[in-house]
Amino acid sequence: MAKQQSFADKSKSKSKSALVNVKFIKTVKSKSGSYKFLEKFVKVDDISKVTELK
């Protein structure tokens, strides 16, 4: 049996997102005085909007 769909055909059918994934690292000072780093991935429309994240 022949393959019905190739890998190239599968990748063409997937739509690419206009959003950009950015790793957001936030520092938080704990009660004991040490710092903790909270990491999460955020989707942003444009790279220039990274400075607006909180």
Buried (B, 14 or more C-beta within 10 A) or exposed (E): EEEEEEEEEEEEEEEEEEEEEBEBEEEEEEEEEEEEEEEEEEEBEEEEEEEEEE
